[in-house]
Amino acid sequence: MRTDIFARLDREPEPPKIETPRMSPHRIALFGGTLAFYLAIVIAVLMSSWLVTLDWKVMLFRPYQQWPGIHAFLDYYVVLGQRGPTAVMVACWLGWRSWRQHTLRPLLTLGASLLLLNVTVGAVKIGLGRLGPHYATQIGSAELFAGGDIFPSGHTANAVVTWGILAYLAATPRARRYLSAMSAIVSLGVGLTTVYLGTHWLSDVVLGWAAGLLILLGLPWVEPLITRAENWIFAAREWLSARGRTVAPEPAPAGTPRPVPACLPAMGDAAQDSAREPAGTGGHQTTVVAATGGRPRAHTAPTAHPGHTARSERTPVTPAGSRRPPHTERTPRGGAAPARPVAGG
């Protein structure tokens, strides 16, 4: 019995018992409140309100100059919000879960969330075209419609979605609470790090948090499409497997000789044994295979009836007596001839 770690990996896993989140009234209320907050931030930036003034104050404060000692660490920490590295790390974990649970839902959910993130956040970025702090041209201006692409913060929204998807797919309520707290801390740190480095306005980060949270809250609406895509992928896999098993063999090339089956007519055990003997060894039967018709033709002796012994296998019987009358003058072979009387004197 195997006791190493591979013993558990080889065991057939139980079907996943993960409850799919639904759009409950509480979740709908959170989604509506987050959406209202999102629109309020966009309107505040469009109107160059107090939020834009706060952006300029934080930017002119230059946090990276106030605390230069943590600059090197934050350069690495901000990678937790980049799309490529985080997607690869989370996809590896969710791919292992998909393999263990025999379901594609974790990977498909990650793909759907990243697709929604690219569409929604990317559309707002391109539509508003806000410039970053390092490229600002006029103090106090919102820097909108100037060809930029930083509003909302993509790093922040990506951190919320990528790490939050782990909490969304958690199997137990306890794991969901812990993973939700972890994703909140990571996404909060990534957003503030971009403000520290001067690559984003503060309002960019706030809108990025709201954008990522909207995607996580709205994922239950996408679950039917995810289930349909998973069923379609498995059906296509079964169809390809069945097609590979039923492929007809390729025909043999012209001129290839066909194998001739060796068939013997039904015969007794003794006749079959004698038929297997080579010619010239005393057997009374020879099998001749003719090439006509592609079938062998055997010339055999008549088959003996069951229960009767073949003539060649019978024990010779010495007759009890001779049928000829005794001949007195016959001399047995090898014996001496009798003496004849001598005539004359």
C-alpha contacts under 8 A as a table, 3 or more apart, distances in Angstrom:
res1	aa1	res2	aa2	distance
2	R	7	A	5.71
3	T	6	F	7.97
3	T	7	A	6.17
4	D	7	A	5.70
4	D	8	R	7.87
5	I	8	R	5.82
5	I	9	L	6.86
6	F	9	L	4.83
6	F	10	D	6.05
7	A	10	D	5.29
7	A	11	R	6.47
8	R	11	R	5.19
9	L	12	E	7.85
13	P	100	R	6.37
13	P	101	Q	6.37
14	E	101	Q	7.12
15	P	101	Q	6.18
15	P	102	H	7.49
16	P	101	Q	5.61
17	K	171	A	7.46
18	I	169	L	7.85
18	I	170	A	7.73
18	I	171	A	5.25
18	I	172	T	7.95
19	E	171	A	7.45
20	T	220	P	7.72
20	T	223	E	7.92
21	P	168	Y	7.95
21	P	220	P	5.93
22	R	220	P	5.40
22	R	221	W	7.90
23	M	26	H	7.95
23	M	27	R	5.75
23	M	28	I	6.15
23	M	218	G	7.90
23	M	220	P	5.98
23	M	221	W	7.20
24	S	27	R	5.15
24	S	28	I	6.18
25	P	28	I	5.01
25	P	29	A	6.12
26	H	29	A	5.15
26	H	30	L	6.35
27	R	30	L	5.07
27	R	31	F	6.13
27	R	217	L	6.73
28	I	31	F	5.01
28	I	32	G	6.12
28	I	217	L	7.97
29	A	32	G	5.12
29	A	33	G	6.18
30	L	33	G	5.16
30	L	34	T	6.07
30	L	217	L	7.59
31	F	34	T	5.20
31	F	35	L	6.09
31	F	214	L	6.24
31	F	217	L	5.92
31	F	218	G	7.12
32	G	35	L	5.12
32	G	36	A	6.23
33	G	36	A	5.14
33	G	37	F	6.25
34	T	37	F	5.04
34	T	38	Y	6.10
34	T	210	A	6.25
34	T	213	L	7.48
34	T	214	L	6.58
35	L	38	Y	4.95
35	L	39	L	6.30
35	L	210	A	7.58
35	L	214	L	6.92
36	A	39	L	5.24
36	A	40	A	6.17
37	F	40	A	5.02
37	F	41	I	6.36
37	F	210	A	7.41
38	Y	41	I	5.38
38	Y	42	V	6.50
38	Y	207	L	6.20
38	Y	210	A	5.85
38	Y	211	A	7.16
39	L	42	V	5.13
39	L	43	I	6.15
40	A	43	I	5.15
40	A	44	A	6.07
41	I	44	A	5.08
41	I	45	V	6.31
41	I	203	S	7.34
41	I	206	V	7.97
41	I	207	L	6.59
42	V	45	V	5.32
42	V	46	L	6.18
42	V	207	L	7.77
43	I	46	L	5.01
43	I	47	M	6.15
44	A	47	M	5.27
44	A	48	S	6.25
44	A	49	S	5.44
44	A	50	W	7.72
44	A	51	L	6.51
44	A	52	V	7.75
45	V	48	S	5.03
45	V	49	S	6.36
45	V	51	L	6.66
45	V	52	V	6.05
45	V	142	A	6.43
45	V	203	S	7.84
46	L	49	S	7.88
46	L	142	A	7.27
46	L	144	L	7.72
48	S	51	L	7.20
48	S	52	V	5.46
48	S	53	T	7.63
48	S	141	S	6.93
48	S	142	A	5.84
49	S	52	V	5.69
49	S	53	T	6.89
50	W	53	T	4.96
50	W	54	L	6.23
51	L	54	L	5.05
51	L	55	D	6.29
51	L	203	S	6.96
52	V	55	D	4.93
52	V	56	W	6.48
52	V	140	G	6.92
52	V	141	S	7.33
52	V	142	A	6.06
52	V	203	S	7.56
53	T	56	W	5.25
53	T	57	K	6.38
53	T	140	G	6.12
54	L	57	K	5.08
54	L	58	V	6.28
54	L	202	L	7.80
55	D	58	V	5.41
55	D	59	M	6.17
55	D	201	W	5.57
55	D	202	L	5.53
55	D	203	S	6.68
56	W	59	M	4.97
56	W	60	L	6.03
56	W	139	I	7.24
56	W	140	G	6.42
56	W	201	W	7.93
57	K	60	L	5.26
57	K	61	F	6.15
58	V	61	F	5.06
58	V	62	R	6.77
58	V	63	P	7.69
58	V	202	L	7.53
59	M	62	R	5.45
59	M	63	P	7.76
59	M	133	P	6.72
59	M	195	V	7.90
59	M	198	G	6.73
59	M	201	W	7.19
62	R	65	Q	5.62
62	R	66	Q	6.74
62	R	196	Y	7.33
62	R	198	G	7.24
63	P	66	Q	4.93
63	P	67	W	6.35
63	P	195	V	7.93
63	P	196	Y	5.14
63	P	197	L	7.35
63	P	198	G	7.89
64	Y	67	W	5.66
64	Y	68	P	5.57
64	Y	71	H	6.68
64	Y	196	Y	5.48
64	Y	197	L	5.77
64	Y	198	G	7.53
65	Q	68	P	5.49
67	W	70	I	6.34
67	W	71	H	7.35
68	P	71	H	5.26
69	G	72	A	7.28
70	I	73	F	5.38
70	I	74	L	6.22
71	H	74	L	5.26
71	H	75	D	6.26
71	H	197	L	7.89
72	A	75	D	5.26
72	A	76	Y	7.03
73	F	76	Y	5.54
73	F	77	Y	6.27
74	L	77	Y	4.67
74	L	78	V	5.96
74	L	193	T	6.39
75	D	78	V	5.74
75	D	79	V	7.39
76	Y	79	V	5.60
77	Y	80	L	5.94
77	Y	190	V	7.10
77	Y	193	T	7.89
78	V	81	G	5.72
78	V	82	Q	7.28
78	V	155	H	7.96
78	V	190	V	5.38
78	V	193	T	6.40
78	V	194	T	7.21
79	V	82	Q	5.15
79	V	85	P	7.30
79	V	86	T	7.82
80	L	85	P	7.41
80	L	86	T	6.02
80	L	159	A	6.71
80	L	186	V	7.63
80	L	190	V	6.97
81	G	86	T	6.80
81	G	155	H	4.56
81	G	156	T	6.20
81	G	158	N	5.84
81	G	159	A	4.63
81	G	187	S	7.36
81	G	190	V	6.11
82	Q	85	P	6.21
82	Q	86	T	6.22
82	Q	155	H	5.69
82	Q	158	N	7.02
82	Q	159	A	7.57
83	R	86	T	5.69
83	R	87	A	5.87
83	R	155	H	7.47
83	R	158	N	6.40
84	G	87	A	5.34
84	G	88	V	6.28
85	P	88	V	5.29
85	P	89	M	6.32
86	T	89	M	5.19
86	T	90	V	6.13
86	T	159	A	7.99
86	T	162	T	6.84
87	A	90	V	5.34
87	A	91	A	5.80
87	A	162	T	6.73
88	V	91	A	5.09
88	V	92	C	6.18
89	M	92	C	5.37
89	M	93	W	6.70
90	V	93	W	5.26
90	V	94	L	6.18
90	V	162	T	7.12
90	V	163	W	7.62
90	V	166	L	7.96
91	A	94	L	5.05
91	A	95	G	5.73
91	A	107	L	6.73
91	A	110	L	7.52
92	C	95	G	5.07
92	C	96	W	6.34
93	W	96	W	5.29
93	W	97	R	6.46
94	L	97	R	4.95
94	L	98	S	6.10
94	L	106	P	5.60
94	L	107	L	5.92
95	G	98	S	4.98
95	G	99	W	6.25
95	G	106	P	7.34
95	G	107	L	6.25
96	W	99	W	5.14
96	W	100	R	6.21
97	R	100	R	5.12
97	R	101	Q	5.97
97	R	106	P	7.33
98	S	101	Q	5.26
98	S	102	H	5.60
98	S	103	T	5.03
98	S	104	L	5.39
98	S	105	R	7.13
98	S	106	P	6.24
98	S	107	L	7.07
99	W	102	H	5.22
99	W	103	T	6.94
103	T	106	P	7.57
103	T	230	E	7.91
104	L	107	L	5.66
104	L	108	L	6.07
104	L	230	E	6.18
105	R	108	L	5.07
105	R	109	T	5.85
105	R	226	I	6.90
105	R	227	T	7.30
105	R	230	E	6.93
106	P	109	T	5.22
106	P	110	L	6.31
106	P	169	L	6.93
107	L	110	L	5.15
107	L	111	G	6.22
108	L	111	G	5.02
108	L	112	A	6.07
108	L	226	I	6.35
108	L	230	E	7.72
109	T	112	A	5.10
109	T	113	S	6.13
109	T	223	E	7.96
109	T	226	I	6.83
110	L	113	S	5.23
110	L	114	L	6.23
110	L	162	T	7.61
110	L	165	I	6.87
111	G	114	L	5.26
111	G	115	L	6.12
112	A	115	L	5.08
112	A	116	L	6.20
112	A	222	V	7.93
112	A	226	I	7.86
113	S	116	L	5.12
113	S	117	L	6.12
113	S	161	V	7.06
113	S	215	I	6.75
113	S	216	L	7.58
113	S	219	L	7.32
114	L	117	L	4.90
114	L	118	N	6.19
114	L	161	V	7.57
114	L	162	T	7.79
115	L	118	N	5.21
115	L	119	V	6.28
116	L	119	V	5.18
116	L	120	T	6.01
116	L	215	I	7.03
117	L	120	T	5.49
117	L	121	V	5.67
117	L	122	G	7.48
117	L	157	A	7.71
117	L	158	N	7.43
117	L	161	V	7.89
117	L	212	G	7.33
117	L	215	I	7.08
118	N	121	V	5.71
118	N	122	G	5.27
118	N	123	A	7.90
119	V	122	G	5.35
119	V	123	A	5.91
120	T	123	A	5.33
120	T	124	V	6.50
121	V	124	V	5.32
121	V	125	K	6.12
121	V	152	P	6.80
121	V	154	G	7.15
121	V	211	A	7.06
122	G	125	K	5.05
122	G	126	I	6.20
123	A	126	I	5.38
123	A	127	G	5.94
124	V	127	G	4.98
124	V	128	L	5.99
124	V	151	F	7.21
124	V	152	P	7.33
125	K	128	L	5.65
125	K	129	G	5.82
125	K	130	R	7.41
125	K	148	G	7.60
125	K	149	D	4.76
125	K	150	I	6.12
125	K	151	F	5.28
125	K	152	P	6.36
126	I	129	G	5.19
126	I	147	G	7.68
126	I	148	G	7.41
126	I	149	D	5.82
127	G	145	F	7.56
128	L	144	L	5.85
128	L	145	F	5.31
128	L	148	G	7.91
128	L	149	D	7.72
128	L	151	F	7.25
129	G	144	L	5.56
129	G	145	F	4.41
129	G	146	A	5.44
129	G	147	G	4.63
129	G	148	G	4.25
129	G	149	D	5.21
129	G	150	I	7.49
129	G	151	F	7.39
130	R	142	A	7.46
130	R	143	E	5.33
130	R	144	L	4.19
130	R	145	F	5.76
130	R	146	A	5.92
130	R	147	G	6.55
130	R	148	G	4.49
130	R	149	D	5.79
130	R	150	I	6.10
130	R	151	F	5.98
131	L	135	Y	6.02
131	L	136	A	6.19
131	L	143	E	5.53
131	L	144	L	6.69
131	L	146	A	6.36
131	L	147	G	6.89
131	L	148	G	4.31
131	L	149	D	6.69
131	L	150	I	6.61
132	G	135	Y	5.39
132	G	136	A	6.24
132	G	148	G	7.04
132	G	150	I	6.29
132	G	199	T	6.18
132	G	200	H	5.77
132	G	201	W	6.88
133	P	136	A	5.25
133	P	198	G	6.23
133	P	199	T	6.31
133	P	200	H	6.31
133	P	201	W	6.44
134	H	198	G	6.88
134	H	199	T	6.89
136	A	139	I	7.46
136	A	143	E	6.60
137	T	143	E	7.59
138	Q	141	S	5.63
138	Q	143	E	7.70
143	E	146	A	6.37
144	L	147	G	7.96
144	L	148	G	7.76
145	F	148	G	7.28
150	I	153	S	5.51
150	I	154	G	7.09
150	I	200	H	6.79
150	I	204	D	6.89
151	F	154	G	7.87
151	F	204	D	5.01
151	F	207	L	7.52
151	F	208	G	7.83
152	P	157	A	7.85
152	P	203	S	7.76
152	P	204	D	4.53
152	P	205	V	6.55
152	P	206	V	7.85
152	P	207	L	5.26
152	P	208	G	4.91
152	P	211	A	7.76
153	S	156	T	5.43
153	S	157	A	6.33
153	S	191	G	7.79
153	S	200	H	6.89
153	S	204	D	4.96
153	S	205	V	5.26
153	S	207	L	7.02
153	S	208	G	4.82
154	G	157	A	5.17
154	G	158	N	5.85
154	G	208	G	6.50
155	H	158	N	5.23
155	H	159	A	6.15
155	H	190	V	7.08
155	H	191	G	7.06
155	H	208	G	7.80
156	T	159	A	5.17
156	T	160	V	6.34
156	T	187	S	5.88
156	T	188	L	7.60
156	T	190	V	6.09
156	T	191	G	5.00
156	T	205	V	6.13
156	T	208	G	5.23
156	T	209	W	6.07
156	T	212	G	7.72
157	A	160	V	5.17
157	A	161	V	6.28
157	A	187	S	7.81
157	A	208	G	4.52
157	A	209	W	5.54
157	A	210	A	7.67
157	A	211	A	5.99
157	A	212	G	4.45
157	A	213	L	7.88
158	N	161	V	5.20
158	N	162	T	5.79
158	N	212	G	6.74
159	A	162	T	5.36
159	A	163	W	5.89
159	A	164	G	7.66
159	A	183	S	7.54
159	A	186	V	7.04
159	A	187	S	4.93
159	A	190	V	7.20
159	A	212	G	7.89
160	V	163	W	5.85
160	V	164	G	5.45
160	V	183	S	6.47
160	V	184	A	6.99
160	V	186	V	7.97
160	V	187	S	5.28
160	V	209	W	6.63
160	V	212	G	5.22
160	V	213	L	6.69
161	V	164	G	4.99
161	V	165	I	5.86
161	V	212	G	5.31
161	V	213	L	7.18
161	V	215	I	7.16
161	V	216	L	6.49
162	T	165	I	5.54
162	T	166	L	7.49
163	W	166	L	5.69
163	W	167	A	7.46
163	W	182	M	7.98
163	W	183	S	5.03
163	W	186	V	7.88
163	W	187	S	7.94
164	G	167	A	5.28
164	G	168	Y	6.32
164	G	179	L	7.32
164	G	180	S	6.30
164	G	183	S	5.29
164	G	184	A	7.65
164	G	216	L	7.25
165	I	168	Y	4.78
165	I	169	L	6.15
165	I	216	L	7.23
166	L	169	L	5.31
166	L	170	A	6.13
166	L	176	R	7.96
166	L	179	L	6.56
167	A	170	A	5.06
167	A	175	A	7.20
167	A	176	R	4.68
167	A	177	R	7.27
167	A	178	Y	7.77
167	A	179	L	4.80
167	A	180	S	5.27
167	A	183	S	7.80
168	Y	176	R	6.88
168	Y	216	L	7.53
169	L	176	R	7.84
170	A	173	P	7.36
170	A	175	A	5.91
170	A	176	R	5.17
170	A	179	L	7.88
171	A	175	A	6.98
171	A	176	R	7.41
172	T	175	A	5.33
172	T	176	R	6.24
173	P	176	R	4.93
173	P	177	R	6.26
174	R	177	R	5.25
174	R	178	Y	6.43
175	A	178	Y	5.20
175	A	179	L	6.00
176	R	179	L	5.21
176	R	180	S	5.91
177	R	180	S	5.13
177	R	181	A	6.30
178	Y	181	A	5.26
178	Y	182	M	6.25
179	L	182	M	4.95
179	L	183	S	6.05
180	S	183	S	5.23
180	S	184	A	6.12
181	A	184	A	5.14
181	A	185	I	6.26
182	M	185	I	5.25
182	M	186	V	6.22
183	S	186	V	5.13
183	S	187	S	6.00
184	A	187	S	5.31
184	A	188	L	5.94
185	I	188	L	5.16
185	I	189	G	6.07
186	V	189	G	5.17
186	V	190	V	6.13
187	S	190	V	5.06
187	S	191	G	6.17
187	S	209	W	7.70
188	L	191	G	5.29
188	L	192	L	6.32
189	G	192	L	5.27
189	G	193	T	6.00
190	V	193	T	5.05
190	V	194	T	6.46
191	G	194	T	5.39
191	G	195	V	6.68
191	G	205	V	5.38
192	L	195	V	5.05
192	L	196	Y	6.19
192	L	205	V	7.43
193	T	196	Y	4.92
193	T	197	L	6.16
194	T	197	L	5.11
194	T	198	G	6.16
194	T	199	T	5.48
194	T	200	H	5.70
194	T	205	V	7.99
195	V	198	G	5.05
195	V	199	T	6.25
195	V	200	H	5.31
195	V	201	W	6.16
195	V	202	L	6.18
195	V	205	V	7.73
196	Y	199	T	7.89
197	L	200	H	7.93
198	G	201	W	7.38
200	H	204	D	6.06
200	H	205	V	7.02
201	W	204	D	5.16
201	W	205	V	6.82
202	L	205	V	5.32
202	L	206	V	6.49
203	S	206	V	5.05
203	S	207	L	6.11
204	D	207	L	5.30
204	D	208	G	6.11
205	V	208	G	4.92
205	V	209	W	6.33
206	V	209	W	5.30
206	V	210	A	6.54
207	L	210	A	5.10
207	L	211	A	6.10
208	G	211	A	5.01
208	G	212	G	6.21
209	W	212	G	5.41
209	W	213	L	6.19
210	A	213	L	5.13
210	A	214	L	6.15
211	A	214	L	5.25
211	A	215	I	6.64
212	G	215	I	5.32
212	G	216	L	6.54
213	L	216	L	5.16
213	L	217	L	6.13
214	L	217	L	5.17
214	L	218	G	6.05
215	I	218	G	5.19
215	I	219	L	6.17
216	L	219	L	5.44
217	L	220	P	7.34
218	G	221	W	5.80
218	G	222	V	7.44
219	L	222	V	5.20
219	L	223	E	6.61
220	P	223	E	5.09
221	W	224	P	7.13
222	V	225	L	5.48
222	V	226	I	6.42
223	E	226	I	4.94
223	E	227	T	6.19
224	P	227	T	5.14
224	P	228	R	6.17
225	L	228	R	5.03
225	L	229	A	6.11
226	I	229	A	5.11
226	I	230	E	6.18
227	T	230	E	5.10
227	T	231	N	6.24
228	R	231	N	5.20
228	R	232	W	6.17
229	A	232	W	5.07
229	A	233	I	6.20
230	E	233	I	5.18
230	E	234	F	6.31
231	N	234	F	5.25
231	N	235	A	6.05
232	W	235	A	5.07
232	W	236	A	6.10
233	I	236	A	5.14
233	I	237	R	6.19
234	F	237	R	4.98
234	F	238	E	6.22
235	A	238	E	5.15
235	A	239	W	6.15
236	A	239	W	5.03
236	A	240	L	6.16
237	R	240	L	5.20
237	R	241	S	6.17
238	E	241	S	5.06
238	E	242	A	6.09
239	W	242	A	5.18
239	W	243	R	6.07
240	L	243	R	5.04
240	L	244	G	6.15
241	S	244	G	5.14
241	S	245	R	6.39
242	A	245	R	5.16
242	A	246	T	6.34
243	R	246	T	5.30
243	R	247	V	6.32
244	G	247	V	5.66
252	A	256	T	6.88
253	P	256	T	6.11
260	V	294	G	6.50
260	V	295	R	6.96
261	P	295	R	7.39
262	A	296	P	7.06
263	C	296	P	6.98
264	L	298	A	7.33
265	P	298	A	7.68
267	M	271	A	6.17
267	M	272	Q	6.27
267	M	303	T	6.22
268	G	271	A	5.26
268	G	272	Q	6.14
268	G	303	T	6.65
268	G	304	A	7.27
269	D	272	Q	5.14
269	D	273	D	6.16
270	A	273	D	5.15
270	A	274	S	6.27
271	A	274	S	5.10
271	A	275	A	6.01
271	A	285	Q	7.81
271	A	303	T	7.33
272	Q	275	A	4.92
272	Q	276	R	6.35
273	D	276	R	5.33
273	D	277	E	6.81
274	S	277	E	5.29
274	S	283	G	5.59
274	S	284	H	7.06
274	S	285	Q	6.48
275	A	278	P	7.86
275	A	283	G	7.42
275	A	285	Q	5.62
275	A	286	T	6.17
275	A	287	T	6.63
277	E	281	T	7.01
277	E	283	G	6.51
278	P	281	T	6.24
278	P	283	G	7.71
279	A	282	G	7.52
279	A	283	G	6.94
279	A	286	T	6.83
280	G	283	G	7.07
283	G	286	T	7.83
284	H	301	A	7.97
285	Q	299	H	7.66
285	Q	300	T	5.87
285	Q	301	A	6.67
286	T	298	A	7.70
286	T	299	H	6.75
286	T	300	T	6.87
287	T	297	R	7.58
287	T	298	A	4.90
287	T	299	H	5.94
287	T	300	T	7.06
288	V	296	P	7.17
288	V	297	R	6.05
288	V	298	A	5.27
288	V	299	H	6.67
289	V	295	R	7.50
289	V	296	P	4.28
289	V	297	R	5.17
289	V	298	A	6.50
290	A	294	G	7.69
290	A	295	R	6.94
290	A	296	P	5.29
290	A	297	R	5.67
291	A	294	G	5.50
291	A	295	R	6.81
291	A	296	P	7.06
292	T	295	R	6.78
304	A	308	H	6.78
304	A	309	T	7.51
304	A	310	A	6.46
305	H	308	H	5.75
309	T	313	E	6.53
309	T	314	R	6.47
310	A	313	E	5.32
310	A	314	R	6.48
311	R	314	R	5.38
319	P	322	S	7.22
322	S	325	P	7.57
327	H	330	R	5.58
331	T	335	G	6.79
331	T	336	A	7.82
331	T	337	A	6.67
332	P	335	G	5.61
